[in-house]
Amino acid sequence: MNFELSPQQQLMKKMFTEFAENEVKPVAAYIDEHEVFPVETVEKMVKCKMLGIPFSLDYKGAGADYISYILAVEALSKVCGTTGVILSAHTSLCAAPIHDFGTDFQKEKYLVPLCSGEKLGAFGLTEPNAGTDASQQQTTARLDGDNYIINGSKIFITNAGYADIYVIFAMTDKTVGTRGISAFILDSTMEGFSIGKKEAKLGIKASSTCELIFDNVVVPKENLLGQVGRGFKIAMNTLDGGRIGIAAQALGIAQGAIDETVAYTKARKQFGKPISAFQNTQFQLADMQTKVEAARLLVYQAAWLKQNKKPYTTQAAMAKLFASETAMEVTTKAIQLFGGYGYTRDYPVERMFRDAKITEIYEGTSEVQRMVISGSMLR
Amino acid sequence: MKIIVLVKQVPDTTEIQVDKKTGTLIRDGVKSIINPDDLAGLEEALCLKDKYGAHVSVLTMGPPQASSMLKECLARGCDEAILLTDMKFAGSDTWATSNALAAAIKKLDYDLIIAGRQAIDGDTAQVGPQTAERLNLPQITYVQEIVEVENDVLTVVKNWEDYLETLQVELPCLITTLATMNKPRYMNCADIWTAIEKDVKVIKFVDTDLKDSDVGLKSSPTNVKRTFTKDVSNANEILNIDAQSAAKRILADLVSKQLIVLGDNHENN
C-alpha cells in the first residue's frame, strides 16, 4: 500500500495550488458577487494545459493521470467552487464520455479541441421532468435520412452558454424505456440549438447554469455517441466518473473553509487571547480536519480505482456522499467559528457555505449515492 | 539559437528570519523557490523559444536537492537541465561560483546566456557579470526588455533606474534580467508529467578544467565578518505648525542632511 502522491502528482499539486492562489482566489469573491463566468481564468487554465489533464497527448491532452485531474479540481475548489466545477463538468462530463465511447472521427473533431482548451464542454441529461429519474427523458431524436432531428429541452446545465460542445441524451425509441435513450454530441452552432433561461442560484453563482432548447436540431448521424439505445448506460457511466470530480470539489471547498478558519481564529482576539487558544475552537478544528482527511482518502481511493481501471462505482458514490456532506458540515462550523463576521461577505466562508450545498445535489443527490452504495451491498 | 539560463535555488526571503544570536539565516521550514530574477530570465528564454525557436537549457550550481528546482524549470517548458554539483564547490563565494559556472559553460554550446540580475539571498549581482568576464563575452546587465534577435544581433532595453537605454549586442553574449520584466508562466500539466522522467545532466568538478584553487571556500576571497538585522529606530518629531512653515522646515532639513540639492533657480521664499 502506498498513500503518497507520485513526484509528478506532487509537482502537479504545487502548480495547481500556485495557480489557484494567484489567479483564482483574487477574483473568487467578485465573480460570485457579480455572477460572471470567469472567462479569463479559463483562458489561463488553457495555457497551463489544464483542460485535458487525464487524456493522452495524442488528443492534445496533458498525458497525465486521473488523480492529477482530481488534484486540480480540489485545488481550484479550495479557493473557488465555481472554477472547480467548470473544470469538472468539462473534463468528466463532456471530454470523458467522448474519450470512452467516441469514434476516431468524434475524438478528432471534438475531443482534441476539448483537451487543447480551444473548446469548452458540457453535459445535458436532466430535464424538468427527468431529474433523479433520468429514465423519463422527453427529449426525442428522430432518424431522418443521414441525420437525427432532436426536439426537447434540458435544464440545470453547467457551463451552458459558454460551452461549445455538449454531450446530450434523447429518446430514439420511446417504447423500450431506458434502452431507448441515445447519446449525441452537439455543437453550440447547430441550427435550432439555443440557450434558454439562466438560473439564479444560491451558490456557485459564477458558474453558468442554463436551460438548453432543441428545436428541430439537425444532428448528423455521425454525432451519435456510442450505439443507439446505449445512452442511459453512457450517462450512468459518465456520472460515476463525474461524482469523483464533484467529490473533489466538495473536498476542496471544505479544506478551503478550514484554512480560512485556522487563519482567522489565530488572528481574532476575544477575552484577551486569540480564539484559537480556546479548547472549543481547537476541538472543532480537529473534528473538521479529521473528517476532511477521511473524505480525502475516499476521494483519492475512488480516483485511484478509476485510474487503475478497477470497479469504482460504489467508491465514487461513497466519496461524493461523504465529501459533500462533510463540506456542508465543515462550512457550517467554519461560519460558527467566525461568528458574525462569518455571516458577512467580507470573509469567504459565507461563499464556501453556499457553494458546498450544491455538492449534495448535483450529479446524483446524496440520496442517490445512498441508493448506489446500498444497492451494491444488497445485491 | 541555444540559450543557457543560469538559475539559483534560494530560500523564500519573504518568509525568512535571521537568528539574532548567530547572525545566520534560519532556513528550517522555509520553502525554496527559484530566484525571481532568474525565473524572469527563464521566461524570456522561453519567449524567445516561442518566437524564434530555441533550445533552452537551465544551469545551476548547488547541492543535489537543487535538481527539484531544475525539474520545475523543465515543467515550464525548457529543454535541458544541468546541475553543477560537487563537494569541492561548497562554500564558494561569487568569485569561485563564477569560475565554476564559466568552466561548465565552456563545455556547452550556446549563443546566449541569461542570468538573473541578483539572488535574493545574497543580493550581490556579481555572478552574472563575473561569469561573462571569465568567458570573455560581452554583457548587458539590468535588462528590462528583450526587443528582438536579428542576424545574431540582440536588441535589449537596459534599466538604469532613472532612465532606459536601448542597446544592441552581437551574439554570443550574456545578459542579466530583472524580475519585474515579465510575469513568468506557470508549469504546465503536460510538461510536468514528462519533466520528472527527464534526466538532469550532472557536471562534477572532474568534468571541468577547474583547478582546486579556483573553487570552494578556501578559494573564495569574500569573508563574511558579521550578519545582523538592522534595528530600525523611529525618531519622530511632532511639530504643530502651519503648512507653509512645515514645507520650509522639511526643505531645510533635507538640504542640511544633503538628501537634496537646491538648483540655481531656486528662490528662497
Interface residues (C-beta under 8 A of the other chain):
Chain A: S6 P7 Q8 L11 M12 K14 M15 E18 F19 K47 C48 K49 M50 I53 L57 G61 A62 G63 A64 S68 A72
Chain B: K71 E72 A75 R185 Y186 M187 N188 C189 A190 D191 I192 W193 T194 A195 I196
